[in-house]
């Protein structure tokens, strides 16, 4: 029976923890640099919802974004 490589498993756990910590630090930095507006101010979600609805009605998001170029 093969032995378990505990050092490998430990290293993988350490790498995963480090990756998660870096991701968390990156998210915190982004939140600090780009604070979200207070409630009721700058409602960007309403605009994106309207775009989504118009895309779903036409069936193609590409048709709205850029007209076809003749060759």
C-alpha positions in Angstrom: 0.0 0.0 0.0 1.3 3.5 -0.9 2.1 6.0 1.7 0.3 9.3 1.8 2.4 12.3 1.0 1.5 14.6 3.9 4.1 17.2 2.9 2.4 17.6 -0.6 -1.1 17.8 1.0 0.2 20.4 3.5 1.8 22.5 0.8 -1.5 22.4 -1.3 -3.4 23.6 1.8 -0.9 26.4 2.3 -1.1 27.5 -1.3 -4.9 27.5 -1.2 -4.9 29.6 2.0 -2.4 32.0 0.4 -4.5 32.3 -2.7 -7.7 33.0 -0.7 -5.9 35.6 1.4 -4.6 37.4 -1.7 -8.1 37.3 -3.3 -9.6 38.7 -0.1 -7.0 41.5 0.0 -7.6 42.3 -3.6 -11.4 42.6 -3.0 -10.8 44.8 0.0 -8.5 47.0 -2.0 -11.0 47.3 -4.8 -13.8 48.1 -2.3 -11.6 50.8 -0.8 -10.7 52.3 -4.1 -14.2 52.1 -5.6 -16.8 52.6 -2.9 -20.3 51.8 -3.8 -22.8 54.8 -3.7 -25.2 55.1 -0.9 -28.7 53.7 -1.3 -30.8 55.5 -3.9 -27.8 57.2 -5.5 -26.4 56.2 -8.9 -28.6 53.2 -9.5 -26.6 51.4 -12.2 -28.6 48.2 -11.8 -31.7 49.7 -13.4 -29.7 50.6 -16.5 -28.2 47.1 -16.8 -31.7 45.6 -16.3 -33.1 47.7 -19.1 -30.3 46.6 -21.4 -30.9 42.9 -20.5 -34.6 43.2 -21.2 -33.9 44.8 -24.6 -31.4 42.1 -25.4 -33.8 39.3 -24.5 -36.6 40.9 -26.6 -34.5 41.0 -29.7 -32.9 37.7 -29.0 -29.3 38.8 -29.8 -27.1 41.0 -27.8 -24.6 41.3 -30.7 -27.3 42.9 -32.9 -27.7 45.7 -30.5 -24.0 46.2 -29.6 -22.6 46.4 -33.2 -24.2 46.3 -36.6 -22.9 43.8 -39.1 -20.1 45.0 -41.3 -20.5 44.1 -45.0 -17.5 42.3 -46.6 
